[in-house]
Amino acid sequence: MKLLGRKNDDAGDSGNNTGASGGDDHAATATPPARTERASTAPKGKPTPKRSEAARRRGPVAPAPMTTAEARRRRKELRGPKLSRDERKAERIERRSEMSERREKMMAGEDAYLLPRDQGPVRRYVRDIVDSRRNVLGLFMPAALGLVLIMLAVPSVQVQQMLSPAMLVLVLVMVIDGFFLGRKVNRMADQKFPKNTETGWKLGFYAASRASQLRRMRAPRPQVERGASVV
């Protein structure tokens, strides 16, 4: 009688016991490779090297607070020791004095306290050129403000029709004055600083933007008088 999944011997003298033992031997020989493959697999649950390095850099992470009181206590610890009213007042006064000192040094033109756009000997030279001359661009803000106030105070169609061309003419005059100022600044800067790497457009725009401000509102504060010779 043939059994499914079993192979009959040609001699025919092997019985059921022999077939059973052969099946057991086959199963026994098939099991070890799977066990060997499972043993060669890397154990689960270990972090990758990158994660372990990041955890080592960050250090141990504190568990999350369980209650609101514990979270409040942690915030107080991070904030540091509680200061009295006099200590807080003294700290505010000291902070204000430091800010005032830094602003005064910035307005005086000290290079370490200036904004990045104002730093460097080239920018200082451009500021001196602008501050030493009378610029038509300086009249733009008060003139534009005056025209706007007139248009609001006299809401007449005829007045608005007269002021609109005046505004366009004012803008055109400012653009022309800024163009010639930019050319002058670039020419003088190239003569004084032959190794200057700043483009002419940047220096021209910087000079025009400073010239369009009122003299008392310029930062840093002008270091030369009007009419002074800047070489």
Secondary structure, DSSP 8 states (H G I E B T S, - for coil): ---TT----SS----HHHHHHHHHHHHHHHHHHHHHHHHHS--TT---HHHHHHHHHH-------SSHHHHHHHHHHHH-S---HHHHHHHHHHHHHHHHHHHHHHHHT-GGGS-GGG-SHHHHHHHHHHHTS--GGGGHHHHHHHHHHHHHHS--HHHHHHHHHHHHHHHHHHHHHHHHHHHHHHHHHHHH-TT--S-HHHHHHHHHHHHTS-GGG-SS---S-TT----
